[in-house]
Amino acid sequence: MKTTKEHDERIANMTFSSVYPHYVAKVEKKGRTIAELHQVIAWLTGFEATDLQRLMENQATFEKFFSEATINPKASLITGLICGYRIEEIETSLTRQVRYLDKLVDELAKGRKMGKILRS
C-alpha cells in the first residue's frame, strides 16, 4: 500500500516523546502496566527503559528512533489494520515500523496475552 510522501514525512518527523504518553495512557486505561509497554517496545526495537528515556530526552524523531533500533526478525508477523492501513502492505519501511509499534500497543491495550503479542 502506498502512503503519500507527506504522510511518511509527518510520521518520520514526529518525536517519540510526543507519542509515548499516549501509549502509556492507552495501556494504563485498560489495566496494563508501563513495564508491559516497555516489554513490547523492547521486543520490537531492542530498546530498554534507559534507551527510551535517552531518546525522549533527546527529542528523537521516529526516523532517529527506528534508525537506532534493532527490529525483531519476527516483526513481519505483525499484520492487520492500523489507522486505516493494512500493515503488511505499507511500502515505506519506517512507516511500517511505526505502525508495527502502534499495533503492538493496541494489542496490549486490548488485553491480548503477552505471548501472542510477542509472536512467540
Beta strands, then each sheet from edge to edge (+ up, - down):
strand 1: 81-82
strand 2: 85-86
sheet 1: 1+ 2-
end
